[in-house]
Amino acid sequence: MPRVGVVIPSSNTVMEVDLYRGVPADVTVHTARMYMVETTPEGEEAMLDDHLPAAIRDLASARPDVVVFGCTSGGALRGKAYEAELIRRIAEETGAETISVATAVGEAINRRGARRVGVVTPYVESLNEKIRASLEADGLEVVGIHGLGIDENFEIAAVEPQRIAEFAAERFAGASIDVLFASCTNFRALDARERIEELVGVPVMTSNLAALEAIMEKLPAGSRA
């Protein structure tokens, strides 16, 4: 059975659920956790520096075929050069095809031919700016980015999908955008996706949907059904 390894913040309770719902039945998902409770630049800096190395080491022992760095804002935090080095490092240590969600999002939006992007997040403004910079580095125009201002990661998962959809509509209904991106692997945005599309009237990309699409590209050919 093909194995997908996921490195996520320790307080993330959404991404594993979304991945298991989305991958083929013969694919298994195996998780390593990086300690993080505060969804702030400071909390994510500590996660990357103090807890990521052990998570990579532990995950490598499960011999995954594909690995996902499952923190959108963590991937965007230090810019594209750091993110590229992070992907290279994880691939080298695990021997697996490696994905960063932040990169997967830009690739997914570009595949759809979209250029003007509206963004909703659960984040504080300091992390929103990192997401904006990451998307702009991928050649996208960020028309606006709005966050709920939540700085505690466990609470992000508590936001109901209906509230996510309402927030997106409050900020972007009638806006001139090609796609709406709902950021964060711990945000229940995949469950809100259809409702957002109804309310805002544009296609919706989410962090976990982008991760699933990237996983499917990298799985062995016989496991993509």
C-alpha positions in Angstrom: 0.0 0.0 0.0 1.4 3.4 -0.9 2.2 5.5 2.2 1.7 9.3 2.5 3.6 10.9 5.3 2.4 14.2 6.7 4.3 16.7 8.9 1.8 18.9 10.7 1.6 21.2 13.8 0.8 19.1 16.8 -2.5 21.0 17.4 -3.8 20.3 13.9 -6.9 18.2 14.0 -8.3 18.7 10.5 -5.7 17.9 7.8 -5.4 14.1 8.5 -9.2 13.8 8.3 -9.4 15.7 4.9 -6.5 13.6 3.5 -8.0 10.3 4.5 -11.3 11.3 2.9 -9.6 12.3 -0.3 -6.9 9.7 -1.0 -7.6 6.4 -2.8 -8.7 3.5 -0.6 -5.4 1.7 -0.9 -3.3 4.7 0.3 -2.4 5.0 4.0 -1.6 8.3 5.8 1.0 8.5 8.5 1.6 11.7 10.6 4.5 13.2 12.5 3.7 16.2 14.7 5.7 19.4 15.3 4.8 21.0 18.7 2.9 24.2 18.1 -0.1 25.8 19.9 0.2 29.5 19.0 -0.5 30.4 15.3 1.8 33.4 15.2 5.2 34.0 13.5 6.9 33.4 16.9 5.1 30.1 17.4 5.9 28.9 13.9 9.5 29.9 14.1 9.9 27.7 17.2 8.1 24.9 15.4 10.5 25.0 12.5 13.7 25.4 14.5 13.0 23.3 17.6 10.5 20.6 16.5 10.7 20.0 12.8 14.0 18.1 12.8 12.7 15.3 15.1 9.4 15.1 13.2 11.3 14.5 9.9 13.5 11.9 11.5 10.5 10.0 13.0 8.5 10.1 9.8 11.4 8.8 7.8 11.2 5.6 9.8 7.7 4.8 8.3 9.3 4.9 4.8 6.7 7.0 3.1 6.4 7.3 -0.7 5.2 10.9 -0.5 5.7 13.5 2.2 3.6 16.6 2.8 4.8 19.5 4.9 1.4 20.3 6.1 1.5 23.9 7.4 0.6 26.6 4.8 1.8 29.6 6.8 4.8 27.7 8.1 5.9 27.0 4.5 5.4 30.7 3.6 6.9 32.1 6.8 10.5 32.5 5.6 10.0 32.9 1.9 10.4 30.8 -1.2 14.1 30.1 -0.9 13.7 28.7 2.6 10.6 26.7 1.5 12.6 25.2 -1.5 15.4 24.2 0.9 12.9 22.7 3.3 11.4 20.5 0.6 14.9 19.4 -0.5 15.9 18.6 3.1 12.7 16.6 3.8 13.1 14.7 0.6 16.7 13.9 1.3 16.0 12.7 4.9 12.9 10.7 4.1 13.8 9.4 0.6 10.3 10.5 -0.5 8.7 12.8 -3.1 8.0 15.9 -1.0 5.3 18.6 -1.2 5.0 21.9 0.7 1.4 23.0 0.9 2.2 26.7 0.3 3.9 25.7 -3.0 1.1 23.3 -3.9 -1.5 26.1 -3.5 0.3 28.4 -6.0 0.6 25.5 -8.5 -3.0 24.6 -8.1 -4.3 28.1 -8.7 -1.9 28.6 -11.7 -3.1 25.3 -13.3 -6.6 26.8 -13.4 -5.4 29.8 -15.3 -6.5 32.2 -12.4 -4.6 35.4 -11.7 -6.7 37.6 -9.4 -7.0 35.9 -6.0 -9.1 36.7 -2.9 -7.9 35.1 0.3 -9.6 34.3 3.6 -7.6 32.8 6.5 -8.1 32.2 10.2 -4.8 34.0 10.9 -3.5 37.1 12.5 -2.4 39.9 10.1 1.4 39.1 10.5 0.8 35.7 9.0 -1.6 37.0 6.4 1.3 39.1 5.0 3.4 35.9 4.6 0.6 34.2 2.7 0.3 37.3 0.4 4.0 37.3 -0.3 4.0 33.6 -1.1 1.1 33.9 -3.6 2.7 37.0 -5.2 6.0 35.1 -5.6 4.0 32.5 -7.6 2.9 35.3 -10.0 -0.6 35.8 -8.6 -2.3 39.1 -7.9 -3.8 39.2 -4.4 -6.8 41.4 -4.6 -7.4 41.2 -0.8 -6.6 39.0 2.1 -8.7 38.9 5.3 -8.2 36.8 8.5 -10.3 36.0 11.5 -7.4 36.9 13.8 -7.2 33.6 15.6 -3.8 33.0 17.2 -4.5 29.6 18.9 -4.3 26.7 16.5 -6.7 24.4 18.2 -9.4 27.1 18.0 -8.9 27.4 14.2 -10.3 23.9 13.8 -13.4 24.9 15.9 -14.6 27.4 13.2 -17.6 25.9 11.6 -17.7 25.5 7.8 -20.8 27.8 7.6 -18.9 30.6 9.4 -16.0 30.2 6.9 -18.4 30.5 4.0 -20.1 33.5 5.5 -16.8 35.2 6.2 -15.7 34.6 2.6 -19.0 36.1 1.3 -18.8 39.1 3.6 -15.4 39.9 2.2 -15.5 38.9 -1.5 -19.1 38.6 -2.7 -19.2 40.7 -5.9 -15.4 41.1 -5.9 -13.5 41.0 -9.2 -11.5 37.8 -8.5 -10.8 34.6 -10.5 -10.6 32.3 -7.5 -10.9 32.4 -3.7 -8.3 30.7 -1.6 -9.1 29.6 1.9 -5.7 29.1 3.7 -4.7 26.8 6.5 -4.6 23.0 6.8 -6.3 23.2 10.2 -9.3 25.3 8.7 -12.4 23.3 7.8 -12.4 25.1 4.4 -12.7 21.9 2.4 -16.1 21.2 4.0 -17.1 24.9 3.3 -15.9 24.9 -0.3 -19.2 24.2 -2.1 -21.1 26.8 0.0 -18.4 29.4 -0.6 -18.7 28.8 -4.3 -22.4 29.3 -4.1 -22.1 32.5 -2.1 -19.1 34.1 -3.9 -19.6 32.8 -7.4 -16.0 31.8 -8.1 -14.0 28.5 -7.9 -12.5 27.9 -4.4 -9.1 26.5 -3.6 -8.2 25.3 -0.1 -4.9 24.3 1.5 -6.0 20.7 1.9 -7.4 20.4 -1.6 -4.1 21.7 -3.0 -2.3 19.1 -0.9 -4.5 16.3 -2.2 -4.0 17.3 -5.8 -0.3 17.4 -5.3 -0.3 14.0 -3.6 -2.2 12.5 -6.5 0.4 13.8 -8.9 3.2 12.1 -6.9 1.6 8.8 -6.0 2.7 5.7 -8.0 0.5 5.5 -11.1 -1.5 2.5 -10.0 -2.7 4.3 -6.8 -4.2 7.3 -8.5 -7.7 5.9 -9.2 
